[in-house]
Structure formats: C-alpha cells, structure tokens
C-alpha cells in the first residue's frame, strides 16, 4: 500500500497544477474581454462572435477542471 502522506502530496500537486491552469484561463478570458470590447467600441464587429466562442471554450475548460477537483476531493 502507498503511504497516505505521499498520496496527499500527490493530490496537492495535482490541485496546484489545476489551479494554475484555471488562473491562466481566467486571465486569458479577461484579456479576451478587454480586447473584444476595445475592438467592438472601435467599430470592428467581426471579432465579437469568435471571441465569444473562445470565451465559451475557456469557460467549459474551467468548469471541467473544477468538476475534476470536486471529484478528486470526494475520493
């Protein structure tokens, strides 16, 4: 059997890695919102829907990672 403290450290490493990825995705979404609003207010309407799609993909990734964290916590 594995040592409980080793398993706890491994899970903690996984949690830190996932939280770093979530943080990067949130920062990317904020940058995307800022760039899209700048383009939209400048009169460029072509970037709105692709940016909304990219933001939705970031949201889906974040939700998936957070659900994985909840599932990991239940084990």
Buried (B, 14 or more C-beta within 10 A) or exposed (E): EEEEEEEEEEBEEEBEEBEEEBEEBEEBBEEBEEEBEEBBEEEEEEBEEEBEEBBEEBEEBBEEBEEEBEEEEEE
